[in-house]
Each structure stands twice: as structure tokens, then as C-alpha cells.
Amino acid sequence: MIRINLLAEGRRPVIARKAKPKFALGEQDPSVYFLAGGILLGALVAGGQWWMLNSETKSLDGRIGVAQAEVEALRPILQEVADFKAKKEELQRKIDVITELTLLQQGPVHIMDKVSRALPELLWLTQMNVRGRRVDIVGTAFNTTAIAAFIENLDKVPEFYEPEPGSVTQDRGGVFNFNIAFTFVQDQPQRGDGAGAGAGAGGEI
């Protein structure tokens, strides 16, 4: 009787599989740790800078807001100051115009008064022209001594600057015709003791 061992033949030999090596920290390259640490440090530094810049931006925004609020609060006052300056300048211009007109109106009257006081005897004026500050006088005299005295009296008036004689001619009747020009200067410093010394009455303008 033949026996067959089926159990022995049905079993196959078991092949032992090698276990996969587990991840071991101690066997990794150290540069990996340095790289990871650098990345982490960079992230921390970048985060810190972002936080500082964000805080500074918020602080500046707050200051700008306060400054803008102050400007808005002062805007009406600044406008009032600008309006006041404009009104002051306009008023000053009006005052200057009125002052100039007053001087122009009073100038010829003042000049005529001073000239009449400077007239000596034996001398008469036939014409007087005022153009701006220039004054031209035309007159007659019985002698040149009266003309010289008249020029001397004009020179003593503080407002009359450098009276200069023009032409002096004598007609057939022996009367001298002359003309004198000078500049009228307002508030001229005193250059003499007084005007009109030797001036006589009876002068006619």
C-alpha cells in the first residue's frame, strides 16, 4: 500500500521578506536641518519686519488723520486771515490814491503861495506851469538885480530844489524878460533860514 504525503507536497517554502528600513533621524544629512532652520528664521524675521512696518504705517495714518483734522479746524481762521490781508491791501491802495490826489490838489496852491512870498520888488510873473514836479516860471523885471534876488529867495524854500535861470532878454522899453525852472520836492529838508526874505508886496501872478 502506497501512501502519499499530500501535506508535505502542498506546502511551499516560505520566503522571508526583508523589512523596509524605518526613517531614522540620526542618519539624515545635517544640511537639511540647517536649511529648515534658515527658512524658519527667515520667516520669523520677515514676520517681525512686517509687524513693525504695519505698526509704523498705522501710527503714521493716525498722525496724518490728526493733522488733517487740525487743518480742517484751522481752515476758517486761515481764510479769515487771508480776507483780512486782502482788505488791508485794498484799503492801503485807497489811502495811497487819496493821499496822492490830495498832494496833487494842494501842490499847485502851495507852490503859488511860496513863489508869491519869494517875489522881490520890481519883478512880476506872467506865467507859471506845473508839470508833475517840474515848475517853469516866466516873468519880467526892471533890472537883473531883482531877478537875482528872486532866484535867491526861491533857493531858500525847502521844497524848491535847485532853481535855475533860463534866458534873460531885454526889450526895447528896457524891461527884462526871464524864465526860471526848478523841481518841487515834498518834505525837502531845510536848506536855509526861511523863504521870502526880501520879498515885496504888489507882486502879481
Phi and psi in degrees as GROMACS dihedral restraints (atoms count N, CA, C in turn):
[ dihedral_restraints ]
;  ai    aj    ak    al  type     phi  dphi    fc
    3     4     5     6     1  -101.8    20    10
    4     5     6     7     1   131.2    20    10
    6     7     8     9     1  -111.4    20    10
    7     8     9    10     1   134.9    20    10
    9    10    11    12     1  -113.3    20    10
   10    11    12    13     1   125.0    20    10
   12    13    14    15     1   -84.9    20    10
   13    14    15    16     1    91.5    20    10
   15    16    17    18     1   -71.1    20    10
   16    17    18    19     1   -31.1    20    10
   18    19    20    21     1   -65.0    20    10
   19    20    21    22     1   -39.9    20    10
   21    22    23    24     1   -70.8    20    10
   22    23    24    25     1   -35.9    20    10
   24    25    26    27     1   -78.4    20    10
   25    26    27    28     1   -30.2    20    10
   27    28    29    30     1   -74.7    20    10
   28    29    30    31     1   -18.9    20    10
   30    31    32    33     1   -83.6    20    10
   31    32    33    34     1   131.0    20    10
   33    34    35    36     1  -101.3    20    10
   34    35    36    37     1   151.1    20    10
   36    37    38    39     1   -67.6    20    10
   37    38    39    40     1   133.9    20    10
   39    40    41    42     1   -84.6    20    10
   40    41    42    43     1   123.8    20    10
   42    43    44    45     1   -95.3    20    10
   43    44    45    46     1   123.0    20    10
   45    46    47    48     1   -75.5    20    10
   46    47    48    49     1   125.6    20    10
   48    49    50    51     1   -90.2    20    10
   49    50    51    52     1   142.1    20    10
   51    52    53    54     1   -77.1    20    10
   52    53    54    55     1   133.0    20    10
   54    55    56    57     1   -72.5    20    10
   55    56    57    58     1   138.6    20    10
   57    58    59    60     1   -68.0    20    10
   58    59    60    61     1   138.2    20    10
   60    61    62    63     1   -65.5    20    10
   61    62    63    64     1   132.9    20    10
   63    64    65    66     1   -76.6    20    10
   64    65    66    67     1   155.7    20    10
   66    67    68    69     1   -67.7    20    10
   67    68    69    70     1   120.4    20    10
   69    70    71    72     1  -115.5    20    10
   70    71    72    73     1   122.8    20    10
   72    73    74    75     1   -65.8    20    10
   73    74    75    76     1   -33.8    20    10
   75    76    77    78     1   -70.4    20    10
   76    77    78    79     1   -13.7    20    10
   78    79    80    81     1   -99.2    20    10
   79    80    81    82     1     0.1    20    10
   81    82    83    84     1   -79.3    20    10
   82    83    84    85     1   160.7    20    10
   84    85    86    87     1   -72.5    20    10
   85    86    87    88     1   131.9    20    10
   87    88    89    90     1   -62.2    20    10
   88    89    90    91     1   -24.6    20    10
   90    91    92    93     1   -64.1    20    10
   91    92    93    94     1   -25.0    20    10
   93    94    95    96     1   -63.9    20    10
   94    95    96    97     1   -40.9    20    10
   96    97    98    99     1   -67.8    20    10
   97    98    99   100     1   -39.2    20    10
   99   100   101   102     1   -64.6    20    10
  100   101   102   103     1   -39.7    20    10
  102   103   104   105     1   -63.8    20    10
  103   104   105   106     1   -45.2    20    10
  105   106   107   108     1   -64.3    20    10
  106   107   108   109     1   -40.0    20    10
  108   109   110   111     1   -65.2    20    10
  109   110   111   112     1   -38.7    20    10
  111   112   113   114     1   -63.6    20    10
  112   113   114   115     1   -42.6    20    10
  114   115   116   117     1   -62.5    20    10
  115   116   117   118     1   -43.7    20    10
  117   118   119   120     1   -64.4    20    10
  118   119   120   121     1   -41.6    20    10
  120   121   122   123     1   -65.2    20    10
  121   122   123   124     1   -42.2    20    10
  123   124   125   126     1   -61.2    20    10
  124   125   126   127     1   -40.2    20    10
  126   127   128   129     1   -64.5    20    10
  127   128   129   130     1   -39.0    20    10
  129   130   131   132     1   -65.8    20    10
  130   131   132   133     1   -43.1    20    10
  132   133   134   135     1   -64.5    20    10
  133   134   135   136     1   -45.5    20    10
  135   136   137   138     1   -61.3    20    10
  136   137   138   139     1   -40.3    20    10
  138   139   140   141     1   -64.9    20    10
  139   140   141   142     1   -40.4    20    10
  141   142   143   144     1   -65.1    20    10
  142   143   144   145     1   -42.4    20    10
  144   145   146   147     1   -64.1    20    10
  145   146   147   148     1   -40.5    20    10
  147   148   149   150     1   -62.7    20    10
  148   149   150   151     1   -40.3    20    10
  150   151   152   153     1   -65.5    20    10
  151   152   153   154     1   -42.3    20    10
  153   154   155   156     1   -65.6    20    10
  154   155   156   157     1   -44.7    20    10
  156   157   158   159     1   -65.7    20    10
  157   158   159   160     1   -37.5    20    10
  159   160   161   162     1   -65.4    20    10
  160   161   162   163     1   -41.1    20    10
  162   163   164   165     1   -64.9    20    10
  163   164   165   166     1   -42.5    20    10
  165   166   167   168     1   -65.7    20    10
  166   167   168   169     1   -39.0    20    10
  168   169   170   171     1   -62.3    20    10
  169   170   171   172     1   -42.8    20    10
  171   172   173   174     1   -64.1    20    10
  172   173   174   175     1   -39.3    20    10
  174   175   176   177     1   -63.8    20    10
  175   176   177   178     1   -43.9    20    10
  177   178   179   180     1   -65.0    20    10
  178   179   180   181     1   -39.1    20    10
  180   181   182   183     1   -60.8    20    10
  181   182   183   184     1   -39.2    20    10
  183   184   185   186     1   -65.5    20    10
  184   185   186   187     1   -41.6    20    10
  186   187   188   189     1   -65.3    20    10
  187   188   189   190     1   -42.0    20    10
  189   190   191   192     1   -61.7    20    10
  190   191   192   193     1   -40.5    20    10
  192   193   194   195     1   -62.7    20    10
  193   194   195   196     1   -41.7    20    10
  195   196   197   198     1   -64.9    20    10
  196   197   198   199     1   -42.9    20    10
  198   199   200   201     1   -63.7    20    10
  199   200   201   202     1   -42.5    20    10
  201   202   203   204     1   -63.3    20    10
  202   203   204   205     1   -38.1    20    10
  204   205   206   207     1   -64.3    20    10
  205   206   207   208     1   -39.5    20    10
  207   208   209   210     1   -66.1    20    10
  208   209   210   211     1   -40.0    20    10
  210   211   212   213     1   -63.2    20    10
  211   212   213   214     1   -43.2    20    10
  213   214   215   216     1   -63.8    20    10
  214   215   216   217     1   -36.4    20    10
  216   217   218   219     1   -69.6    20    10
  217   218   219   220     1   -34.4    20    10
  219   220   221   222     1   -88.0    20    10
  220   221   222   223     1    -9.5    20    10
  222   223   224   225     1   -57.2    20    10
  223   224   225   226     1   -45.7    20    10
  225   226   227   228     1   -61.5    20    10
  226   227   228   229     1   -38.2    20    10
  228   229   230   231     1   -67.0    20    10
  229   230   231   232     1   -43.0    20    10
  231   232   233   234     1   -62.1    20    10
  232   233   234   235     1   -38.2    20    10
  234   235   236   237     1   -65.4    20    10
  235   236   237   238     1   -39.8    20    10
  237   238   239   240     1   -64.1    20    10
  238   239   240   241     1   -39.9    20    10
  240   241   242   243     1   -64.0    20    10
  241   242   243   244     1   -43.2    20    10
  243   244   245   246     1   -62.8    20    10
  244   245   246   247     1   -42.2    20    10
  246   247   248   249     1   -63.9    20    10
  247   248   249   250     1   -39.4    20    10
  249   250   251   252     1   -64.2    20    10
  250   251   252   253     1   -42.3    20    10
  252   253   254   255     1   -63.6    20    10
  253   254   255   256     1   -42.2    20    10
  255   256   257   258     1   -63.1    20    10
  256   257   258   259     1   -43.2    20    10
  258   259   260   261     1   -65.6    20    10
  259   260   261   262     1   -37.7    20    10
  261   262   263   264     1   -65.1    20    10
  262   263   264   265     1   -43.0    20    10
  264   265   266   267     1   -64.5    20    10
  265   266   267   268     1   -41.3    20    10
  267   268   269   270     1   -64.3    20    10
  268   269   270   271     1   -41.6    20    10
  270   271   272   273     1   -64.2    20    10
  271   272   273   274     1   -39.8    20    10
  273   274   275   276     1   -64.8    20    10
  274   275   276   277     1   -38.6    20    10
  276   277   278   279     1   -62.6    20    10
  277   278   279   280     1   -41.9    20    10
  279   280   281   282     1   -64.3    20    10
  280   281   282   283     1   -41.0    20    10
  282   283   284   285     1   -62.9    20    10
  283   284   285   286     1   -42.2    20    10
  285   286   287   288     1   -62.8    20    10
  286   287   288   289     1   -40.7    20    10
  288   289   290   291     1   -64.6    20    10
  289   290   291   292     1   -44.7    20    10
  291   292   293   294     1   -63.6    20    10
  292   293   294   295     1   -41.1    20    10
  294   295   296   297     1   -63.0    20    10
  295   296   297   298     1   -43.0    20    10
  297   298   299   300     1   -64.2    20    10
  298   299   300   301     1   -42.9    20    10
  300   301   302   303     1   -63.6    20    10
  301   302   303   304     1   -39.8    20    10
  303   304   305   306     1   -63.1    20    10
  304   305   306   307     1   -41.8    20    10
  306   307   308   309     1   -65.7    20    10
  307   308   309   310     1   -39.5    20    10
  309   310   311   312     1   -65.4    20    10
  310   311   312   313     1   -36.1    20    10
  312   313   314   315     1   -73.2    20    10
  313   314   315   316     1   -38.8    20    10
  315   316   317   318     1   -84.0    20    10
  316   317   318   319     1   -20.5    20    10
  318   319   320   321     1   -58.1    20    10
  319   320   321   322     1   -58.0    20    10
  321   322   323   324     1   -58.7    20    10
  322   323   324   325     1   -39.2    20    10
  324   325   326   327     1   -63.5    20    10
  325   326   327   328     1   -43.4    20    10
  327   328   329   330     1   -65.0    20    10
  328   329   330   331     1   -40.8    20    10
  330   331   332   333     1   -64.7    20    10
  331   332   333   334     1   -44.9    20    10
  333   334   335   336     1   -61.8    20    10
  334   335   336   337     1   -38.7    20    10
  336   337   338   339     1   -65.1    20    10
  337   338   339   340     1   -45.1    20    10
  339   340   341   342     1   -67.1    20    10
  340   341   342   343     1   -39.4    20    10
  342   343   344   345     1   -66.2    20    10
  343   344   345   346     1   -42.1    20    10
  345   346   347   348     1   -63.4    20    10
  346   347   348   349     1   -34.1    20    10
  348   349   350   351     1   -72.0    20    10
  349   350   351   352     1   -23.1    20    10
  351   352   353   354     1   -88.3    20    10
  352   353   354   355     1    -2.7    20    10
  354   355   356   357     1   -71.4    20    10
  355   356   357   358     1   125.6    20    10
  357   358   359   360     1   -86.6    20    10
  358   359   360   361     1   178.3    20    10
  360   361   362   363     1   -72.0    20    10
  361   362   363   364     1   154.8    20    10
  363   364   365   366     1    67.0    20    10
  364   365   366   367     1    27.3    20    10
  366   367   368   369     1  -143.8    20    10
  367   368   369   370     1   134.8    20    10
  369   370   371   372     1  -132.2    20    10
  370   371   372   373     1   150.7    20    10
  372   373   374   375     1  -101.5    20    10
  373   374   375   376     1   137.7    20    10
  375   376   377   378     1  -108.1    20    10
  376   377   378   379     1   -18.3    20    10
  378   379   380   381     1  -161.6    20    10
  379   380   381   382     1   143.6    20    10
  381   382   383   384     1  -144.3    20    10
  382   383   384   385     1   122.3    20    10
  384   385   386   387     1  -115.7    20    10
  385   386   387   388     1   133.3    20    10
  387   388   389   390     1  -118.4    20    10
  388   389   390   391     1   115.8    20    10
  390   391   392   393     1  -122.2    20    10
  391   392   393   394     1   102.0    20    10
  393   394   395   396     1    67.7    20    10
  394   395   396   397     1  -114.1    20    10
  396   397   398   399     1  -109.1    20    10
  397   398   399   400     1     2.6    20    10
  399   400   401   402     1   -93.5    20    10
  400   401   402   403     1   134.3    20    10
  402   403   404   405     1  -122.0    20    10
  403   404   405   406     1   126.4    20    10
  405   406   407   408     1  -116.1    20    10
  406   407   408   409     1   129.5    20    10
  408   409   410   411     1  -121.3    20    10
  409   410   411   412     1   135.8    20    10
  411   412   413   414     1  -123.9    20    10
  412   413   414   415     1   135.3    20    10
  414   415   416   417     1  -159.1    20    10
  415   416   417   418     1  -176.5    20    10
  417   418   419   420     1  -131.9    20    10
  418   419   420   421     1   154.8    20    10
  420   421   422   423     1  -150.5    20    10
  421   422   423   424     1   156.5    20    10
  423   424   425   426     1   -80.5    20    10
  424   425   426   427     1   -20.1    20    10
  426   427   428   429     1  -154.7    20    10
  427   428   429   430     1   164.7    20    10
  429   430   431   432     1   -73.0    20    10
  430   431   432   433     1   -21.2    20    10
  432   433   434   435     1   -63.9    20    10
  433   434   435   436     1   -38.7    20    10
  435   436   437   438     1   -66.2    20    10
  436   437   438   439     1   -37.2    20    10
  438   439   440   441     1   -65.2    20    10
  439   440   441   442     1   -43.0    20    10
  441   442   443   444     1   -63.7    20    10
  442   443   444   445     1   -40.2    20    10
  444   445   446   447     1   -65.3    20    10
  445   446   447   448     1   -37.5    20    10
  447   448   449   450     1   -65.1    20    10
  448   449   450   451     1   -43.4    20    10
  450   451   452   453     1   -63.3    20    10
  451   452   453   454     1   -40.1    20    10
  453   454   455   456     1   -64.5    20    10
  454   455   456   457     1   -40.6    20    10
  456   457   458   459     1   -66.3    20    10
  457   458   459   460     1   -39.1    20    10
  459   460   461   462     1   -63.7    20    10
  460   461   462   463     1   -37.8    20    10
  462   463   464   465     1   -67.2    20    10
  463   464   465   466     1   -21.5    20    10
  465   466   467   468     1   -80.8    20    10
  466   467   468   469     1   -13.0    20    10
  468   469   470   471     1   -78.2    20    10
  469   470   471   472     1   123.2    20    10
  471   472   473   474     1   -60.0    20    10
  472   473   474   475     1   -32.5    20    10
  474   475   476   477     1   -81.4    20    10
  475   476   477   478     1   -10.7    20    10
  477   478   479   480     1   -98.6    20    10
  478   479   480   481     1   117.9    20    10
  480   481   482   483     1  -104.8    20    10
  481   482   483   484     1   119.2    20    10
  483   484   485   486     1    50.1    20    10
  484   485   486   487     1    67.4    20    10
  486   487   488   489     1   -64.4    20    10
  487   488   489   490     1   128.5    20    10
  489   490   491   492     1  -121.1    20    10
  490   491   492   493     1   128.7    20    10
  492   493   494   495     1   -74.6    20    10
  493   494   495   496     1   144.0    20    10
  495   496   497   498     1   -97.6    20    10
  496   497   498   499     1  -129.4    20    10
  498   499   500   501     1   -82.5    20    10
  499   500   501   502     1   146.3    20    10
  501   502   503   504     1  -128.0    20    10
  502   503   504   505     1   117.8    20    10
  504   505   506   507     1  -126.6    20    10
  505   506   507   508     1   154.1    20    10
  507   508   509   510     1  -116.9    20    10
  508   509   510   511     1   129.5    20    10
  510   511   512   513     1   -87.3    20    10
  511   512   513   514     1  -174.3    20    10
  513   514   515   516     1   -68.4    20    10
  514   515   516   517     1   -25.9    20    10
  516   517   518   519     1   -83.3    20    10
  517   518   519   520     1     1.8    20    10
  519   520   521   522     1    86.8    20    10
  520   521   522   523     1     5.9    20    10
  522   523   524   525     1   -88.4    20    10
  523   524   525   526     1   138.9    20    10
  525   526   527   528     1   -94.7    20    10
  526   527   528   529     1   129.3    20    10
  528   529   530   531     1  -103.5    20    10
  529   530   531   532     1   135.8    20    10
  531   532   533   534     1  -142.7    20    10
  532   533   534   535     1   165.7    20    10
  534   535   536   537     1  -142.6    20    10
  535   536   537   538     1   144.9    20    10
  537   538   539   540     1  -133.6    20    10
  538   539   540   541     1   142.0    20    10
  540   541   542   543     1  -128.4    20    10
  541   542   543   544     1   142.4    20    10
  543   544   545   546     1  -154.0    20    10
  544   545   546   547     1   170.8    20    10
  546   547   548   549     1  -107.3    20    10
  547   548   549   550     1   133.0    20    10
  549   550   551   552     1   -92.1    20    10
  550   551   552   553     1   118.6    20    10
  552   553   554   555     1  -119.0    20    10
  553   554   555   556     1   121.1    20    10
  555   556   557   558     1   -74.2    20    10
  556   557   558   559     1   141.4    20    10
  558   559   560   561     1    56.2    20    10
  559   560   561   562     1    40.6    20    10
  561   562   563   564     1   -73.9    20    10
  562   563   564   565     1   136.7    20    10
  564   565   566   567     1   -59.3    20    10
  565   566   567   568     1   153.3    20    10
  567   568   569   570     1   -63.6    20    10
  568   569   570   571     1   132.9    20    10
  570   571   572   573     1  -121.3    20    10
  571   572   573   574     1     2.5    20    10
  573   574   575   576     1  -157.4    20    10
  574   575   576   577     1  -179.8    20    10
  576   577   578   579     1   -76.1    20    10
  577   578   579   580     1   -30.0    20    10
  579   580   581   582     1   169.9    20    10
  580   581   582   583     1   161.7    20    10
  582   583   584   585     1   -99.9    20    10
  583   584   585   586     1   155.5    20    10
  585   586   587   588     1    86.9    20    10
  586   587   588   589     1    11.2    20    10
  588   589   590   591     1   -66.5    20    10
  589   590   591   592     1   126.6    20    10
  591   592   593   594     1    85.2    20    10
  592   593   594   595     1     2.5    20    10
  594   595   596   597     1   -73.2    20    10
  595   596   597   598     1   139.0    20    10
  597   598   599   600     1  -108.7    20    10
  598   599   600   601     1   161.6    20    10
  600   601   602   603     1   -82.0    20    10
  601   602   603   604     1   165.4    20    10
  603   604   605   606     1    92.3    20    10
  604   605   606   607     1     0.8    20    10
  606   607   608   609     1   -68.7    20    10
  607   608   609   610     1   145.6    20    10
  609   610   611   612     1  -128.1    20    10
  610   611   612   613     1   130.5    20    10
